[in-house]
Amino acid sequence: MTGRAVARVDLAAVEANAARLRGALTGGAQLCAVVKANGYGHGAAACARAALAGGATWLAVATADEAAELRAAGIEGPRILVVGATTDEELEVALAARADVAASTPEAVARVAGRAPVHVKLDTGMGRLGTRDTAVADAAIEAAGDRLAGLWTHFATADDRESPFFAEQLERFRAWAAPHRERRPELLVHAANSAATLREPASHFDLVRCGVALYGLDPFGEDPANVGLRPALELRSYVAELKPIAPGESAGYGRRFVATRPTFIATLPIGYGDGWRRALTNNADVVIGGERYPLVGTVSMDNITVDVGPEPSVRPGDPAILLGAGILAEEVASRLETINYEVTVALMPRVRRDHHRDGRPVAP
Ligand SMILES: *Cc1c(COP(=O)(O)O)cnc(C)c1O
């Protein structure tokens, strides 16, 4: 029997995905593994180690606490870049974790006061963090002096192959960064996320920051196998109870499923309290014993119900697969009208993470 709500994460897949990305890199670029948000729900430290084994040489996170967590887990060697904004308090946490930090203005560089390597960010069109003004970014470079480690930007439309904006951002960034890089060849110039890494070698520069693809999720929302990626996460529950249901009887809150024929309902003890979103009500499949069955009725906080048909081969205790066994996060994302990122990031702490390599358990 399997657990109530378990994310089985194959670290061999994460390692293979890192090696796949590394293999695509041009001109000696390094791979930075982005393990923010608990490694997109897959477990940050375990996935960081697997990515490093697959050839990553840098790590990136969004928050100072995430950097501290990696150091506390014993990841001592690799540089960690905190890409997000930090309050004064968070900056101290990042510094204590020996992280590299981002800045865009001379004032932001002054706050670091030479205590950490700084990556100066130019906003080339994302319209979020970073200055749009190259003169301000140049002044930040000046202020950083010999603590300047990198020059970077972030793409808004790398995942949209039709968008001409990607090329515009790339050119704006190249035009700014190239002369600085020529003067100071030790600087790390970086721009690419997973989508850019896979689609445009000219975006690789000295380092690429890949998150989603590491976990075997396709940045373009299609089948990850098309780009040689292996999904790393399988979400499992089990059949806690099996009961017959007659026409006119219902399952779940609000009676949003009413049987129209005699059938059997399997109840799985997993729900939106685990991150299996309520919008999947009457709108997902579950694989039990190699067969796909429809999730029927309302997703509750702690349970879902599945129509396993009038003559079920399903038995109480059978494992049930919600992600994996042919159900891709991309399929679930499309049902939810969101992106695959959100499907795995949504998995709550109460979902147990079991790490393994090709089925062999690994210590947490
Ligand atoms: C999250 C993030 C990435 C990684 O993006 P993916 O699409 O997951 O590869 C890279 N850079 C920055 C600044 C990010 O916030």
PDBQT file of the ligand as one rigid body, heavy atoms in Angstrom, charges set to zero:
ROOT
HETATM    1  C1  LIG A 401      12.038  31.346 -12.075  1.00  0.00    +0.000 C 
HETATM    2  C2  LIG A 401      13.089  32.052 -12.792  1.00  0.00    +0.000 A 
HETATM    3  C3  LIG A 401      13.869  31.400 -13.756  1.00  0.00    +0.000 A 
HETATM    4  C4  LIG A 401      13.589  29.987 -14.212  1.00  0.00    +0.000 C 
HETATM    5  O1  LIG A 401      12.528  29.987 -15.164  1.00  0.00    +0.000 OA
HETATM    6  P1  LIG A 401      12.018  28.642 -15.831  1.00  0.00    +0.000 P 
HETATM    7  O2  LIG A 401      11.024  29.101 -16.828  1.00  0.00    +0.000 OA
HETATM    8  O3  LIG A 401      11.411  27.826 -14.737  1.00  0.00    +0.000 OA
HETATM    9  O4  LIG A 401      13.201  27.967 -16.437  1.00  0.00    +0.000 OA
HETATM   10  C5  LIG A 401      14.929  32.091 -14.313  1.00  0.00    +0.000 A 
HETATM   11  N1  LIG A 401      15.183  33.364 -13.959  1.00  0.00    +0.000 NA
HETATM   12  C6  LIG A 401      14.434  34.039 -13.063  1.00  0.00    +0.000 A 
HETATM   13  C7  LIG A 401      14.755  35.447 -12.745  1.00  0.00    +0.000 C 
HETATM   14  C8  LIG A 401      13.355  33.416 -12.466  1.00  0.00    +0.000 A 
HETATM   15  O5  LIG A 401      12.604  34.095 -11.590  1.00  0.00    +0.000 OA
ENDROOT
TORSDOF 0
